[in-house]
């Protein structure tokens, strides 16, 4: 392309993006206003519940070219309004994402905190509907809160901006891994489906390479997977263990972090972070092992099946109850 005109192309694309956003915001406004109108009419006993079906038929008969106003969708507009009417701070977020995204969030999430989490994340990560649906199914909200609660005290204090970045467990159901499997099977699967892996990690992660070579003295060492995190501005090393966590697993990872910081990290970047992904772990053993290790190391589990959402919610409730009691 002629470089003289690239700025014009950028202006055109930005204008298109702005136009799409404006149309979407106006559509959400319309659905909100319809939901508001119907909700108040029914609440004031001016209309009965059957009015929604009557309205849908009226629109179909008199304005057949107008789509998207079936009785089910009109009921959803009413539910949409009633879900958020008492939470004005969320109103701007509703207009930043599409109707299908909004529908998934307000119909599938049980609490205001969970809805706010997915609203913010959908905007921040520019999720497609399929990606958002997968994250809700994978209980990302619960796993993120549990992960933040379980981050080691040293790590939380040294890196306050890690909130919502790393989790206590990761879900790799998209790999369809057979049992038993080893570290190489896991690594090859994640590399072959790197887009899904980054979706699970978060879109601020940029993939650098697999089996990343480090040369220390006369010896060569290889990091399973190496990423860069744009928000944290640091390298992130992932090491895999297809068995239960053992304290001696940390020695190798801490060695890699030291080598990255000495030989790979750029002066303007922050110290590297290491994530050890194990198939299983005892949290008390992890806490003991991390208490005297480098502060930029964490241990997480990986699962090859979607989690039980009710079980996660129960674990989350138990964790918060323990914190309150303390």
C-alpha positions, 0 to 999 in steps of 0.5 A: 500500500502507498504509505502516503494514504495509510493515515486516511485508511486509519481515519476511515476504519476508526469512523466505521468503528465509531459508527458501529458503536453508535448504532449498538448504543442506540439499539441497547437504548431502544431495548432498555426504553421498551423494557422500561415502558412495558415493565411500568405499564404492567407494574401499574396494572395498566397492562396484563402479562399477555400484552407482550404477545399482543405487542409482538403480533401487532408489530409483525402485522403492521411493520413486518420488515422490523425484525427482532421483536418476537414475544420472547425478545420483548420479554427479555427487554423487560427482564433486561431493564428490571435487572439493571434499573437499580444499578445506574453505574452499570448503565454505560457498560451495557451500551459498550457491548452487543445485545447478545452479550448482554443477554448472556450476562443478565440471563446466566449470571446470578449476582450483580458482582458477577454481571459487572465482572463479565460486562467489564471483561467483555469490553476490555477483551473485546470478546466475541459472543462465543468467547464470552459464552465459553468463559461463563461456562468455565466459571471464570468469575468464581475461578478468578476470585478464588485465584486472587484469594489464594495468591501468596501474601508475598506475591500480593504485596509485591505486585498489587496489579496482579488482580484478575491476571492470574488464577488458581486454576485453568481450564483446558477442555478444548484440548480433549487430552487423553488420560494419562498424559504427560507434559509434552502432550499438554505443551503440544496441545496448547501450542496447537490451540494457542488462540484458545489458550490465550483466551483462557489466560487473557488477551493481554498475553502475547505468545513469544515461543515454546521451548524457549532457549536460555543459555547459562554458562555452557549449558542450554535450558528450555522454558515450556512456554514463554509469553509477554504480558502487555499490562504488567509489562513483563515476561511470563514463563509457564512450566508444566507438570502432569502430576501433583505439585512438589516443592522441588518443582519450584527450583527449576522455574525460579532458575528460569526467572533469574536467567530471564531477568539477567539475560532477556528482560529489557531495562524498561520491563518489570521482573519476570513472573513464573507460573507452574501449572500442575495437574493437582496441588495441596494448597498448604504445601504450595503455601509453605513452598512459596514462603521462601521462594522468589516473590514472582512465582505462583502455582496453579492447577489445570483441569481438562474438563469444565468445572462444576459451577455450584461446587466453585460457588460453594468453595468461594463462599467457604473462602470468604467465610474463613476470611470474615471469621479471621 
